[in-house]
Amino acid sequence: MAVHVTLITVLVASALLEVLLYVTYVSRSSDGYKIYPLRGKDLRRIARVMLPNSLLSGALIVGLTYGGQGWLLHTGETSALGVVADVVATLVLYDLIYYCMHRYLFHGRLQWVHVLHHTVKYPTAIESLYVHPIENAMGVLLFIACIWIVGPISLWGFAVALAIYSWLNIVIHSGLDFRHAWLRPVAYMVRKHARHHSSMRAGNYASITPIPDLVFGTAE
C-alpha cells in the first residue's frame, strides 16, 4: 500500500464520515439516541470555518508525511503485532500530550484560541473542525511529532493510527449516543466530549481514551 493511497483513502473517508454522521443526526430516525435535541445550524457559518480547516489539516498531513517520510515510516516487513504496537504507542503518546496541551494551553494561556471551538455548545460531526487554525495546526503537528518520536512506524501502522486519529475526532462530535453493544466505548467518549463542550471550565480533556482524565481526576 503506497503512502498516497493511504492518505487519500483516510482523508476521503473522513469527509464521507462527517457527512454521514451529520445526516444521521438531523434525521428523525436518530431522535431516540441524540444526546441533545436537534437544533438549527447556520451551515454557511460552519462552512466558512470548517472548509479552510479541512484544507489546512489535509495539506499539513500530506505535506509533513511526504516531507518527513524517511523519519516517520519504514517500508520493511512488519507483523500484525508490530502494527498494533505502532498504533498503540503512537496514540497513547498523543493522547497524553494532547491532554496536557488541551488542559493547560487551550484552557489556559491559549484560551483565546480554543474559545472558538467552545462557541459550539451542541456539536455535530461537521463541526469537528470548527476550530481556530492555530489549534488545528497544533493538533496535526502533535500527531505527526508522536509518529516521529515512536517511529519510524510501518505504513499499515500509520494508516490505522491516522484513521483512528481522524475518525474519532469526527465521531466524538457527532452528538449521537450509539446503542450497539460494540459501540458503547465510543458512545461513552461522545457523551464525555459533549459534557466538555458545555463549558470552558468542564473537564474531559482527553480525545482518544478516557485514561488521562481518569488518572488525573478530570473525568466528569
Buried (B, 14 or more C-beta within 10 A) or exposed (E): EEBEEBBEBBBEBBEEBBEBBBEBBBEEEBEEBBBBEBEEBEEEEBEEBBEEBBEBBBEBBBEBBEEBBEEBBBEEEBEEEBBEBBBBBBBBBBBBBBBEBBBEBBBEEBEEBBEBBBEBEBBBBBBBBBBBBBBBBBBBEBBBBBBBEBBBBBBBBBBBBBBBBBBBBBBBBBBBBBEEEEBEEBBBBBBBBBBBBBEEEBBBBBBBBBBBBEEBEBBE
